[in-house]
């Protein structure tokens, strides 16, 4: 029996336009997610698609990388490329949540100053990255970079 959870509407304030997505079971531990016309495979066995935890790592890195590209663009800082390596450390016991994440950004730009990149990373981490701010407050998330000019 499914029923709507009881929520005190005064304590439940969702501002802004809601986001919508769907998830459908394909077989085994394979699911297809959709947001509009865009599709994503999630696989609990990490065979046909990424696991939900792998997807979370990529979502965090992607959110921060998008912020960095946008912020450096507004600074008119010369960016040639950006990539990230992400490592997540998980608890040994269920629910095996991430207890720490390390993101290593590799950035290149002719004349790109470290101070501009550090500022963009800080703004993403401290103000803009919604994925970062959606994660547990007690999780340690470390960000570093390598700058090639």
N, C-alpha and C positions, 0 to 999 in steps of 0.2 A: 504494500500500500504506500503510495507516494502522496505526500501532502506538502503544501507550501510551508516553509519554516515560519515560525512566529517571530516577527521582527518589530521592535518598537520603532515606528516610522520617525519619531523625533530624534532617535539616536542613529538612524540610518540615513546619512546625508550623502547622496551620490550627486555631485555637481558635474556639470558638463554633459556632453552628448555621450550616451552609452556606446560601447563597442560591441559588435556581435560576431560570433563565430559558431561553427557547428563542428561536431565530432561524430564520426560514424565508424562502427566496428566493421572491419573487413574480414579478418579471420585470426585465429591464434591470439597474438598480442599486437596485431597490426591494426592501426586506426588511420582514417583519413580525416584530416581537419580541413576546414574551409573558412575563408573570410571573403565574402563576395565570390568572385570567380577564381580567386587564388587558392591553390591546394598545397597541402603539406602532409607527408606521411610520418607518423610517429610509430615506432616499433620498440616494444618492451624488450626485444632481443637484439636490437641494434643491427639488424640484417638488411631489411628492405628500406629502412629509414632510420633517422636518428631517434635515440631514446628521448623521452621528455626531459631528462636531466641534461643531456647533451644539447638539446634545443634551448634550454634555459641558459646554458653557458654562452651559446652563440647569440642569443637574444641580448644578453647583457653586453657582450663585446660589440655587437652590431649597433645597439642604442648609443653606446659611448662613441663609437667610430663615426656614426652619423653626426652626433653633436660636434665632434672635433672637426670634421670636414666643414660643417656649417659655420662654426665659430672662427676657424682660421680663414674661411672665405670672407667673413665680415671684417676680419682684421686685415684683409688683403695680404695675408701671409702666403708665400708660394709653396703650395703642396703638390707633390708629384705622385706620391703613393702612400697608402696606409694599409697595414695588415695587423692581425693580432693573433697571439697564441694565448689560449686560455686553459688554466688548470683549476679543476674543482676538487676539493677534498671533502669527503663525505663521512658522516658519523658511522661507526661500526655497527650500531644497533638501529632497528627500525624506529623512526621512519627513514633513516639513512639520508637525512637532509644534508645540504652543503653546510659545512662548518667554516669553510674558507675558500676564497677564490683568488687566484692571481691572474691578472691580465698583463700581458707584455705587448705593448704596441710598438710596431716597427714603422717608422715614418721617414719619408724622404721628401726633401724640397730644397731647391737651390736658394740659399740665403735664408732658409727658415731658421729663426732664432729659437734656442731652447726656452727662453722666457715666454715666447708666444705659445709654444706647444704646452708648456707647463700650465699656463693660464687656461688654455682650452681644456686640458685634462681636469683641472680643478673645477672649472665651471660646469663641465659635464657631471662630474662626480658629486659636487656639492649642491648644484641647483637644477640642472636640466634633465638628467637621465632618469626617466620614469621607471625603467626596469630596475636600476640600482636602488631607487627609493622604494620599490615594491618588495624588496627582499628583507629578510629578518634583520632587525636592528642590531642583534648581537653577533651577526656574521661578520667576520673580518674579510674585507675585500681590498686587495692590494693592487695598485696600478703602477706600472713602470713603463719606460719607453726607451727606444734606441732611435736616435736621430741621425740620418745620413743626409748630408747636404751636398 
